[in-house]
Amino acid sequence: MGIIARFKSIASGKGLVPTLTLASGTTTINIPDDTNNVILNATGTVTIGTINASSNIETGRIITLTGATGTSTITITNNNATTTKGQIDTGSADITFVARDSIQFKQRADGAWDLITRSTATTTVSTGTITTLTSTAITTATLTSTGVITPTGGVAAGGGFTASPRNCHTGNEPAIATTSGTNSATNTDGTVYLAEVFVPCNMSVTGVAIFNGTAVAGNGKVMLYDSAGTRVAISASTAMSGTTAYQLIPFTGAPIAVVGPATYFIGATYDTSTHDLRGHVIGSFATGTDAGNTYATDSTFATVTLPTTFTADIGPIASLY
């Protein structure tokens, strides 16, 4: 069917998606010339062996079959490497689909049909909840949701690439000079010093780059807490070194898979009060402390009470890496 003829059929109302009602058994379906989309409504278990689309073979024609709401099971018979007009080559085995499933086929020069995509989906657009979504191919589409989508597995970096944690800084404010921040005058053995950090997507994190003050002494540990105050990573006790400089301290078991987008907190604790923690001087993000812990006993700070406001000088200047 030519382009002009198709346009005329659509303009006259013939382009509306037709519904084919199929009785139980093995059948041949006939696709009208004026559409490439058909809804199938099976009143019983149906097996489709042949697809007739036109008396003339239209090489490259793509048709979409969709199961009607409430339809019974429909099976598409597979004929591997077939060259017979109307038969279907799925490339593997018979295909079974039900209500709201969709399958696309492309016609070859010999008139047989090749499988392009097969998808099964159950969506509740009104609430924005996707309960099931599986597909053998990805097509360009737009999802509109009026509710909240909660990706419990996080969101991967775009384009199949990776995202660097080195740009995840507490308060989104890295040190830009050796004079950045100020030394904490309240550094206490066993206290966990906390500052908020945002992770924009899923990423692999090795540890924390923490900015030391002008006096470096003793040992320290760095931690990462989720927004509920539960620790998701911790380092071994590490000798502090390097004044007014970043020190990279790896997590035990690194790298750690961190899920985003989400808010986390970087924590730091020390076994001596003579070490200078370099803290943020100003900000609108959350910083604070969780006191009363024992430095040598990790379980005492497996969970912490997170701050909700900014307190100057005690939120560590730090980044993930």
QUIPEQUI-V360422 format. One record per residue. N is the residue number from 1. PHI is phi in whole degrees, 0 to 359 (999 if undefined). PSI is psi as a letter, one per 30 degrees, with the letter a starting at -180 (999 if undefined). BURIAL is b if it has 16 or more other C-alpha atoms within 10 Angstrom, else e. Layout:
n=N phi=PHI psi=PSI burial=BURIAL
n=N phi=PHI psi=PSI burial=BURIAL
//
This chain:
n=1 phi=999 psi=k burial=e
n=2 phi=286 psi=l burial=e
n=3 phi=296 psi=e burial=e
n=4 phi=294 psi=e burial=e
n=5 phi=296 psi=e burial=e
n=6 phi=296 psi=e burial=b
n=7 phi=298 psi=e burial=e
n=8 phi=297 psi=e burial=e
n=9 phi=292 psi=e burial=b
n=10 phi=292 psi=e burial=e
n=11 phi=298 psi=f burial=e
n=12 phi=271 psi=f burial=e
n=13 phi=98 psi=f burial=e
n=14 phi=284 psi=f burial=b
n=15 phi=277 psi=f burial=b
n=16 phi=295 psi=k burial=e
n=17 phi=292 psi=j burial=e
n=18 phi=277 psi=l burial=b
n=19 phi=247 psi=k burial=e
n=20 phi=258 psi=k burial=b
n=21 phi=267 psi=k burial=e
n=22 phi=244 psi=k burial=b
n=23 phi=274 psi=l burial=e
n=24 phi=301 psi=k burial=e
n=25 phi=116 psi=a burial=e
n=26 phi=269 psi=k burial=b
n=27 phi=215 psi=l burial=e
n=28 phi=248 psi=k burial=e
n=29 phi=254 psi=k burial=b
n=30 phi=249 psi=j burial=e
n=31 phi=269 psi=k burial=b
n=32 phi=301 psi=l burial=b
n=33 phi=293 psi=f burial=b
n=34 phi=266 psi=g burial=b
n=35 phi=207 psi=l burial=b
n=36 phi=245 psi=g burial=b
n=37 phi=233 psi=k burial=b
n=38 phi=224 psi=k burial=b
n=39 phi=263 psi=k burial=b
n=40 phi=253 psi=k burial=b
n=41 phi=236 psi=j burial=b
n=42 phi=268 psi=k burial=b
n=43 phi=274 psi=f burial=e
n=44 phi=203 psi=a burial=e
n=45 phi=292 psi=k burial=e
n=46 phi=237 psi=k burial=b
n=47 phi=241 psi=k burial=b
n=48 phi=261 psi=k burial=b
n=49 phi=258 psi=f burial=b
n=50 phi=218 psi=k burial=b
n=51 phi=243 psi=j burial=b
n=52 phi=258 psi=k burial=b
n=53 phi=246 psi=e burial=b
n=54 phi=191 psi=l burial=e
n=55 phi=293 psi=f burial=e
n=56 phi=257 psi=k burial=e
n=57 phi=288 psi=k burial=b
n=58 phi=249 psi=j burial=b
n=59 phi=303 psi=k burial=e
n=60 phi=91 psi=f burial=e
n=61 phi=295 psi=k burial=e
n=62 phi=247 psi=k burial=b
n=63 phi=239 psi=l burial=b
n=64 phi=238 psi=k burial=b
n=65 phi=251 psi=k burial=b
n=66 phi=233 psi=k burial=b
n=67 phi=285 psi=k burial=b
n=68 phi=291 psi=l burial=b
n=69 phi=300 psi=k burial=e
n=70 phi=88 psi=g burial=e
n=71 phi=293 psi=l burial=b
n=72 phi=282 psi=l burial=b
n=73 phi=295 psi=k burial=b
n=74 phi=238 psi=k burial=b
n=75 phi=244 psi=k burial=b
n=76 phi=261 psi=k burial=b
n=77 phi=284 psi=k burial=b
n=78 phi=267 psi=k burial=b
n=79 phi=230 psi=j burial=b
n=80 phi=299 psi=k burial=e
n=81 phi=61 psi=g burial=e
n=82 phi=294 psi=k burial=b
n=83 phi=238 psi=g burial=b
n=84 phi=272 psi=k burial=e
n=85 phi=304 psi=k burial=b
n=86 phi=92 psi=f burial=b
n=87 phi=282 psi=l burial=b
n=88 phi=242 psi=k burial=b
n=89 phi=245 psi=j burial=b
n=90 phi=275 psi=f burial=b
n=91 phi=86 psi=f burial=e
n=92 phi=209 psi=d burial=e
n=93 phi=218 psi=l burial=e
n=94 phi=303 psi=k burial=b
n=95 phi=249 psi=k burial=b
n=96 phi=246 psi=k burial=e
n=97 phi=217 psi=l burial=b
n=98 phi=228 psi=a burial=b
n=99 phi=304 psi=k burial=b
n=100 phi=71 psi=g burial=b
n=101 phi=283 psi=l burial=b
n=102 phi=227 psi=k burial=b
n=103 phi=224 psi=k burial=b
n=104 phi=244 psi=k burial=b
n=105 phi=233 psi=l burial=b
n=106 phi=237 psi=k burial=b
n=107 phi=278 psi=k burial=b
n=108 phi=270 psi=l burial=b
n=109 phi=296 psi=f burial=e
n=110 phi=274 psi=f burial=e
n=111 phi=93 psi=f burial=b
n=112 phi=283 psi=l burial=b
n=113 phi=243 psi=k burial=b
n=114 phi=256 psi=k burial=b
n=115 phi=288 psi=k burial=b
n=116 phi=257 psi=e burial=b
n=117 phi=222 psi=l burial=b
n=118 phi=220 psi=k burial=b
n=119 phi=222 psi=k burial=b
n=120 phi=235 psi=k burial=b
n=121 phi=211 psi=k burial=e
n=122 phi=235 psi=j burial=e
n=123 phi=234 psi=k burial=e
n=124 phi=240 psi=i burial=e
n=125 phi=295 psi=e burial=e
n=126 phi=296 psi=f burial=e
n=127 phi=254 psi=f burial=e
n=128 phi=77 psi=g burial=b
n=129 phi=259 psi=k burial=b
n=130 phi=259 psi=j burial=e
n=131 phi=271 psi=e burial=e
n=132 phi=212 psi=k burial=e
n=133 phi=207 psi=j burial=e
n=134 phi=228 psi=k burial=e
n=135 phi=203 psi=l burial=e
n=136 phi=269 psi=f burial=e
n=137 phi=206 psi=l burial=e
n=138 phi=252 psi=k burial=e
n=139 phi=239 psi=l burial=e
n=140 phi=287 psi=k burial=e
n=141 phi=204 psi=l burial=e
n=142 phi=238 psi=k burial=e
n=143 phi=255 psi=k burial=e
n=144 phi=253 psi=k burial=e
n=145 phi=233 psi=k burial=e
n=146 phi=259 psi=g burial=e
n=147 phi=244 psi=a burial=e
n=148 phi=256 psi=k burial=e
n=149 phi=260 psi=k burial=e
n=150 phi=247 psi=j burial=e
n=151 phi=279 psi=j burial=e
n=152 phi=298 psi=f burial=e
n=153 phi=269 psi=g burial=e
n=154 phi=83 psi=a burial=b
n=155 phi=233 psi=k burial=e
n=156 phi=286 psi=l burial=b
n=157 phi=297 psi=k burial=e
n=158 phi=290 psi=l burial=e
n=159 phi=69 psi=g burial=e
n=160 phi=77 psi=g burial=e
n=161 phi=267 psi=a burial=e
n=162 phi=247 psi=l burial=e
n=163 phi=248 psi=k burial=b
n=164 phi=273 psi=k burial=b
n=165 phi=284 psi=f burial=b
n=166 phi=295 psi=f burial=e
n=167 phi=263 psi=g burial=b
n=168 phi=260 psi=j burial=b
n=169 phi=250 psi=k burial=b
n=170 phi=299 psi=k burial=b
n=171 phi=65 psi=g burial=b
n=172 phi=57 psi=h burial=e
n=173 phi=230 psi=j burial=b
n=174 phi=283 psi=l burial=b
n=175 phi=290 psi=k burial=b
n=176 phi=247 psi=f burial=e
n=177 phi=201 psi=l burial=e
n=178 phi=295 psi=f burial=e
n=179 phi=265 psi=g burial=e
n=180 phi=298 psi=k burial=b
n=181 phi=74 psi=a burial=b
n=182 phi=216 psi=l burial=b
n=183 phi=292 psi=k burial=b
n=184 phi=282 psi=k burial=b
n=185 phi=269 psi=g burial=e
n=186 phi=241 psi=g burial=e
n=187 phi=301 psi=k burial=b
n=188 phi=235 psi=k burial=b
n=189 phi=306 psi=k burial=b
n=190 phi=89 psi=f burial=b
n=191 phi=282 psi=k burial=b
n=192 phi=265 psi=k burial=b
n=193 phi=263 psi=k burial=b
n=194 phi=234 psi=k burial=b
n=195 phi=212 psi=k burial=b
n=196 phi=285 psi=k burial=b
n=197 phi=219 psi=k burial=b
n=198 phi=256 psi=k burial=b
n=199 phi=251 psi=j burial=b
n=200 phi=282 psi=f burial=b
n=201 phi=197 psi=l burial=b
n=202 phi=299 psi=k burial=b
n=203 phi=203 psi=l burial=b
n=204 phi=262 psi=k burial=b
n=205 phi=244 psi=k burial=b
n=206 phi=272 psi=e burial=b
n=207 phi=179 psi=a burial=b
n=208 phi=240 psi=k burial=b
n=209 phi=264 psi=j burial=b
n=210 phi=252 psi=k burial=b
n=211 phi=269 psi=j burial=b
n=212 phi=278 psi=l burial=b
n=213 phi=273 psi=a burial=b
n=214 phi=278 psi=f burial=b
n=215 phi=240 psi=k burial=b
n=216 phi=244 psi=k burial=b
n=217 phi=204 psi=l burial=b
n=218 phi=66 psi=a burial=e
n=219 phi=236 psi=l burial=b
n=220 phi=217 psi=l burial=b
n=221 phi=229 psi=k burial=b
n=222 phi=241 psi=k burial=b
n=223 phi=224 psi=l burial=b
n=224 phi=232 psi=k burial=b
n=225 phi=244 psi=k burial=b
n=226 phi=279 psi=a burial=b
n=227 phi=286 psi=f burial=e
n=228 phi=262 psi=f burial=e
n=229 phi=88 psi=g burial=b
n=230 phi=266 psi=k burial=b
n=231 phi=287 psi=k burial=b
n=232 phi=249 psi=f burial=b
n=233 phi=200 psi=l burial=b
n=234 phi=210 psi=k burial=b
n=235 phi=266 psi=l burial=b
n=236 phi=284 psi=l burial=b
n=237 phi=297 psi=k burial=b
n=238 phi=231 psi=k burial=e
n=239 phi=295 psi=k burial=e
n=240 phi=283 psi=k burial=b
n=241 phi=205 psi=k burial=b
n=242 phi=93 psi=j burial=e
n=243 phi=276 psi=k burial=b
n=244 phi=40 psi=h burial=b
n=245 phi=207 psi=l burial=b
n=246 phi=284 psi=k burial=b
n=247 phi=241 psi=k burial=b
n=248 phi=271 psi=j burial=b
n=249 phi=239 psi=j burial=b
n=250 phi=280 psi=l burial=b
n=251 phi=285 psi=l burial=b
n=252 phi=294 psi=k burial=e
n=253 phi=80 psi=g burial=e
n=254 phi=299 psi=l burial=e
n=255 phi=281 psi=l burial=e
n=256 phi=252 psi=k burial=b
n=257 phi=279 psi=j burial=e
n=258 phi=251 psi=k burial=b
n=259 phi=265 psi=k burial=b
n=260 phi=219 psi=l burial=b
n=261 phi=282 psi=k burial=b
n=262 phi=194 psi=l burial=e
n=263 phi=268 psi=k burial=e
n=264 phi=233 psi=l burial=b
n=265 phi=230 psi=k burial=b
n=266 phi=273 psi=k burial=b
n=267 phi=240 psi=l burial=b
n=268 phi=219 psi=k burial=b
n=269 phi=217 psi=l burial=b
n=270 phi=225 psi=l burial=b
n=271 phi=263 psi=g burial=b
n=272 phi=211 psi=l burial=b
n=273 phi=270 psi=f burial=b
n=274 phi=270 psi=f burial=b
n=275 phi=274 psi=k burial=b
n=276 phi=269 psi=j burial=b
n=277 phi=277 psi=k burial=b
n=278 phi=263 psi=j burial=b
n=279 phi=250 psi=l burial=b
n=280 phi=290 psi=k burial=b
n=281 phi=273 psi=e burial=b
n=282 phi=214 psi=k burial=e
n=283 phi=173 psi=l burial=e
n=284 phi=242 psi=g burial=e
n=285 phi=257 psi=l burial=b
n=286 phi=272 psi=k burial=b
n=287 phi=222 psi=l burial=b
n=288 phi=174 psi=a burial=b
n=289 phi=226 psi=l burial=b
n=290 phi=233 psi=j burial=b
n=291 phi=263 psi=l burial=b
n=292 phi=83 psi=g burial=e
n=293 phi=265 psi=l burial=b
n=294 phi=250 psi=j burial=b
n=295 phi=306 psi=e burial=b
n=296 phi=283 psi=f burial=e
n=297 phi=246 psi=j burial=e
n=298 phi=300 psi=e burial=e
n=299 phi=295 psi=f burial=e
n=300 phi=288 psi=f burial=e
n=301 phi=231 psi=h burial=b
n=302 phi=293 psi=e burial=b
n=303 phi=230 psi=k burial=b
n=304 phi=223 psi=l burial=b
n=305 phi=272 psi=j burial=e
n=306 phi=278 psi=k burial=b
n=307 phi=285 psi=l burial=b
n=308 phi=237 psi=f burial=e
n=309 phi=228 psi=l burial=e
n=310 phi=268 psi=k burial=b
n=311 phi=238 psi=k burial=b
n=312 phi=293 psi=k burial=b
n=313 phi=79 psi=f burial=b
n=314 phi=246 psi=f burial=b
n=315 phi=275 psi=j burial=b
n=316 phi=299 psi=k burial=b
n=317 phi=284 psi=j burial=b
n=318 phi=203 psi=l burial=b
n=319 phi=222 psi=l burial=b
n=320 phi=279 psi=l burial=b
n=321 phi=211 psi=999 burial=b
//
